[in-house]
Amino acid sequence: MRDSRISRRDVLIGSSALAAGTAFSTKVMSAAPPASAITPQLIEAAKKEGKVVWYTSVDLPLAEKIAKSFEAKFPGVTARVERTGAERVFQRIGQEYGSNIHAVDVANSSDAAHFIVWKKQGLLEAYVPEDVAKFYPTEHKDPDGMFASFRVWVCIIAYNTNLVKSEEAPKSFADLLDPKWKGKIVKAHPGYSGTIMTATYQMQRDLGWGFFEKLAAQNIMQVQSSADPPKRLALGERAVMADGNEYNIFQISEKGGPVAPVYATEGSPLIVGPTGMFKAAPNPNAAKLFTAYSFTPECQQLIIDVGGLRSMHPDTKEKPGRTPFKQIKVMKDDPAAVEKMSDEIKQHYVKIFHV
């Protein structure tokens, strides 16, 4: 077995096969297998195994709802949720495989680069659910059928509606540099958050580091997780957030919280969270069943309605009151480039913001 403890940078640096331009830019190793439907035979085989183990960075309340929904649809198969942050999911699987421990069946991460690494290490099982084959855009599925975009969201600007009138709210990243926002902005850190690392890469690529240098002069409040700015905003600790999860803003606003999203005119950073199953899955049939279920309209609608996330499945419906995803201008995702530049981005960010 290959050593699974090597870093993502070790795997990706110098790999000319990783070309930019799509969500999942990977070398085609063979080609995806035929699409697989959920059959009575698969359900019975999964029931004999009795459980599936899912490592995920999805918010725990949503992860538990997905598990319960799966169990209700397929009685006799228990879905065990192992929820932690994306970087810890990656580290845990690396440590387990490095010790020849095969506990995970299916994984989901908010860092798409994890799947590029796992694929290069030969850890993933090629499996293409029928829904993915039929309905998912090419740029949201691996060409070898090893993973696909389970969830998508954007990293956005937002404001506190008690502190800022809608007509006075920023409309672009450039607007955040207005002197009137000095001391009123909260922002997350790429050294802690995979979402913010991805967003920072896209923004420095499209806007330049000069934008961040000017933003740093605004005396921003620096926090860690991409979920932190929406929370600070809702509490009124700052009037505007420069980055953070769109879905947290939805969750807060739809419960009556004083926050509203802004989709920057320059484009909002696009974040992709893939799902895939492992070759050495201890419950391979249950893993296939859970993976297939994850991409059905039923499960995808759940991530929209409960999680505030976006789905690439065309048979899902946007929740009323939210800006339809197709109307949002987004920046282009490039996980391989993010990984190659991750250390450089962290160092440059710390140098600019002194945090």
C-alpha positions in Angstrom: 0.0 0.0 0.0 1.1 3.5 -0.7 2.0 5.7 2.3 -1.2 7.7 3.0 0.5 10.0 5.3 2.2 12.1 2.6 0.8 15.6 2.4 -1.5 17.0 -0.3 1.4 19.3 -1.4 3.7 16.4 -1.9 1.2 14.7 -4.1 0.2 17.7 -6.2 3.4 19.7 -6.6 4.9 19.1 -10.0 1.9 17.2 -11.3 1.6 18.4 -14.9 -1.5 16.3 -15.2 -3.5 18.7 -13.1 -4.8 21.4 -15.4 -6.9 24.3 -14.2 -10.3 25.3 -15.4 -12.8 22.8 -14.0 -13.9 22.0 -10.5 -12.2 18.6 -10.6 -9.1 18.8 -12.8 -7.6 15.4 -12.6 -5.8 13.1 -15.0 -8.2 10.6 -16.6 -6.8 7.3 -15.5 -9.3 4.9 -17.2 -12.8 6.4 -17.6 -15.8 6.2 -15.4 -17.6 2.8 -14.9 -21.2 2.4 -16.1 -23.9 4.2 -14.0 -25.3 2.1 -11.1 -28.9 2.2 -10.0 -30.2 1.4 -6.5 -31.5 -2.1 -7.0 -33.2 -4.6 -4.7 -30.0 -6.7 -4.8 -27.9 -3.7 -3.6 -30.3 -3.0 -0.8 -30.3 -6.6 0.4 -26.5 -6.7 0.3 -26.3 -3.5 2.3 -28.7 -4.8 4.9 -26.5 -7.9 5.4 -23.6 -5.5 6.2 -26.0 -3.5 8.5 -24.2 -0.2 8.6 -22.3 2.5 6.7 -19.7 4.8 8.2 -19.7 8.3 6.9 -16.9 10.8 7.6 -18.1 14.3 6.8 -17.5 18.0 7.5 -21.2 18.8 6.9 -22.7 20.7 9.8 -23.7 18.1 12.4 -27.5 18.9 12.5 -27.7 18.4 8.7 -25.4 15.3 8.7 -27.7 13.7 11.3 -30.8 14.5 9.3 -29.3 13.0 6.2 -28.4 9.9 8.2 -31.9 9.6 9.6 -33.5 10.1 6.2 -31.3 7.3 4.8 -32.2 5.0 7.6 -35.9 5.7 7.2 -35.6 4.9 3.4 -33.5 1.8 3.9 -34.5 0.1 7.2 -31.9 -2.3 8.5 -28.9 -0.2 7.4 -27.6 2.2 10.1 -25.7 5.3 9.0 -23.0 6.3 11.5 -22.0 9.9 11.3 -18.4 10.8 12.1 -18.5 14.6 11.8 -15.5 16.9 12.2 -13.7 19.7 10.2 -12.5 19.0 6.7 -8.8 19.1 7.6 -9.4 16.7 10.5 -11.3 14.3 8.2 -8.4 14.3 5.9 -5.8 13.9 8.7 -7.9 11.1 10.3 -8.2 9.1 7.1 -4.4 9.5 6.4 -3.5 8.4 9.9 -5.9 5.4 9.7 -4.7 4.2 6.3 -1.1 4.8 7.4 -1.8 2.3 10.2 -3.7 -0.1 7.9 -7.0 0.8 9.6 -9.9 0.8 7.2 -12.9 2.3 9.1 -14.4 4.8 6.7 -16.9 3.8 4.0 -17.8 7.1 2.5 -16.3 10.6 2.9 -17.4 14.1 2.2 -15.1 17.2 2.6 -15.4 20.9 2.0 -11.9 20.8 0.6 -12.1 19.4 -2.9 -8.3 18.9 -3.0 -8.7 16.1 -0.6 -10.3 13.9 -3.3 -7.5 14.7 -5.8 -5.0 13.4 -3.2 -7.1 10.3 -2.3 -7.5 9.5 -6.0 -3.7 9.9 -6.6 -3.1 7.6 -3.7 -5.4 5.0 -5.1 -7.7 5.0 -2.1 -11.0 5.7 -3.9 -13.5 3.3 -5.4 -14.9 4.2 -8.8 -18.7 4.2 -8.5 -21.1 6.4 -10.5 -24.6 6.7 -9.1 -27.3 6.9 -11.7 -28.3 10.4 -10.7 -24.7 11.6 -11.1 -24.4 10.0 -14.6 -27.7 11.4 -15.8 -27.9 14.8 -14.3 -24.6 16.2 -13.0 -22.6 18.7 -15.1 -19.2 17.4 -16.3 -17.3 19.9 -14.2 -19.0 18.5 -11.1 -18.0 14.9 -11.4 -14.6 13.2 -11.6 -13.9 11.7 -15.1 -13.0 8.4 -13.6 -16.2 8.3 -11.5 -14.5 8.4 -8.1 -16.3 11.5 -6.6 -18.8 14.2 -7.5 -20.1 17.5 -6.0 -22.4 16.5 -3.1 -22.7 20.1 -2.1 -21.8 23.5 -3.4 -22.0 27.0 -1.9 -20.4 30.4 -2.2 -18.3 32.5 0.1 -20.0 35.9 0.3 -20.1 39.4 1.7 -23.0 40.1 4.1 -24.2 42.8 6.4 -26.2 43.4 9.6 -29.6 44.8 8.6 -29.9 46.7 12.0 -26.7 48.5 11.4 -26.7 49.0 7.6 -29.5 50.1 5.3 -29.8 47.9 2.2 -29.1 50.8 -0.2 -25.9 51.7 1.7 -24.6 48.1 1.9 -21.5 47.2 -0.1 -22.2 45.7 -3.5 -18.7 44.6 -4.4 -15.3 43.7 -2.8 -14.1 47.1 -4.0 -16.8 48.7 -1.9 -15.3 47.2 1.3 -12.3 49.5 0.8 -14.5 52.6 1.4 -13.2 54.5 4.5 -16.7 54.4 6.0 -16.3 50.6 6.7 -13.0 51.1 8.7 -13.3 49.2 12.0 -16.7 47.7 10.9 -15.6 44.5 9.0 -15.2 40.9 10.2 -13.2 38.3 8.2 -12.2 34.7 8.6 -8.7 33.2 8.2 -7.3 30.9 5.4 -4.9 29.3 7.9 -7.9 27.8 9.8 -10.6 27.4 7.2 -10.6 25.4 4.0 -13.4 27.5 2.7 -11.5 30.7 3.3 -8.3 29.2 1.8 -10.3 28.4 -1.4 -11.9 31.8 -1.4 -8.6 33.6 -0.7 -7.0 31.8 -3.6 -9.7 32.8 -6.0 -9.8 36.4 -4.8 -6.0 36.9 -5.0 -6.1 35.4 -8.5 -8.9 37.6 -9.7 -8.5 40.7 -7.7 -4.8 40.6 -6.8 -3.0 40.8 -3.4 -3.3 44.6 -3.6 -7.0 44.2 -2.6 -6.0 42.4 0.6 -3.4 45.0 1.4 -6.0 47.7 1.2 -8.5 45.6 3.1 -6.0 45.1 5.9 -5.9 48.9 6.4 -9.6 48.8 7.3 -8.8 47.5 10.8 -10.9 44.3 10.3 -11.9 41.9 13.1 -10.0 38.6 12.3 -11.8 35.4 13.3 -11.0 31.7 12.4 -13.8 29.6 10.9 -15.9 30.6 7.8 -18.9 30.1 10.1 -17.6 32.8 12.5 -18.2 36.0 10.5 -22.0 35.3 10.1 -22.3 34.7 13.9 -20.4 37.9 14.7 -22.5 39.8 12.2 -25.7 38.5 13.7 -24.6 39.6 17.2 -23.9 43.1 15.9 -20.2 43.0 16.7 -19.5 44.1 13.2 -21.7 45.7 10.5 -20.2 43.9 7.5 -18.5 40.6 6.8 -15.9 40.4 4.0 -16.2 36.6 3.7 -18.1 33.7 5.2 -20.5 30.9 4.4 -23.6 31.8 2.4 -25.5 28.9 4.1 -24.9 30.3 7.6 -26.4 33.6 6.5 -29.4 31.7 5.2 -29.8 29.8 8.4 -29.6 32.9 10.5 -31.8 35.1 8.4 -34.5 32.4 7.9 -34.8 32.3 11.7 -35.3 36.0 11.9 -31.7 37.1 12.4 -30.6 40.6 11.2 -28.4 39.5 8.4 -28.5 39.7 4.6 -26.3 38.3 1.8 -24.4 40.3 -0.8 -23.2 38.7 -4.1 -20.2 40.8 -5.1 -20.3 42.2 -8.6 -16.8 40.8 -9.2 -18.1 37.3 -8.5 -18.4 35.2 -5.3 -15.8 32.5 -4.6 -17.2 29.1 -5.4 -16.7 26.3 -2.8 -17.3 22.6 -3.8 -17.7 19.7 -1.3 -17.4 16.3 -3.0 -18.4 12.8 -1.8 -16.7 9.5 -2.7 -16.3 6.0 -1.4 -13.2 4.0 -0.5 -11.8 0.9 -2.1 -11.1 -0.7 1.3 -14.6 0.3 2.7 -15.5 -2.3 5.4 -19.2 -2.1 4.2 -18.8 -1.8 0.4 -22.5 -2.4 -0.5 -23.8 -0.1 2.2 -21.2 2.4 0.9 -22.6 2.2 -2.6 -26.1 2.5 -1.3 -25.3 5.6 0.8 -23.3 7.2 -2.0 -26.2 6.7 -4.4 -28.7 8.0 -2.0 -26.5 11.1 -1.4 -27.0 12.3 -5.0 -30.8 11.6 -5.2 -33.2 14.5 -5.5 -34.5 13.5 -2.0 -31.2 13.9 -0.3 -30.1 16.9 -2.4 -33.4 18.7 -1.5 -32.6 18.1 2.1 -29.2 19.8 1.9 -30.9 22.8 0.3 -33.9 23.1 2.7 -32.1 22.2 5.9 -28.5 23.1 5.2 -28.8 26.2 3.1 -26.5 24.6 0.5 -26.7 24.5 -3.3 -27.2 21.4 -5.4 -26.1 20.5 -8.9 -29.1 18.2 -9.4 -31.6 19.8 -11.8 -34.5 18.1 -10.1 -34.2 20.0 -6.9 -35.9 23.3 -6.1 -34.4 26.5 -4.7 -35.9 27.6 -1.4 -38.2 30.6 -1.8 -36.5 33.9 -0.8 -33.0 32.8 -1.7 -31.3 34.2 -4.8 -31.2 31.3 -7.4 -27.8 29.9 -7.9 -27.9 30.4 -11.6 -28.3 34.2 -11.0 -25.1 34.4 -9.0 -21.8 35.4 -10.7 -19.2 33.0 -9.3 -15.4 32.8 -9.5 -13.9 29.6 -10.9 -12.9 26.8 -8.5 -9.4 25.2 -8.9 -8.6 22.8 -6.1 -5.3 21.7 -7.6 -4.0 25.3 -7.7 -5.3 26.0 -4.2 -3.2 23.1 -2.9 -0.1 24.1 -4.7 -0.3 27.6 -3.4 -1.7 26.9 0.1 1.5 27.6 2.0 2.3 30.7 0.0 -1.3 32.0 0.6 -1.0 31.5 4.3 2.4 33.2 4.5 1.3 36.1 2.4 -1.9 36.5 4.3 -0.1 36.6 7.7 2.4 39.1 6.4 -0.5 41.4 5.2 -2.8 41.1 8.2 -0.3 40.4 10.9 -2.4 37.5 12.3 
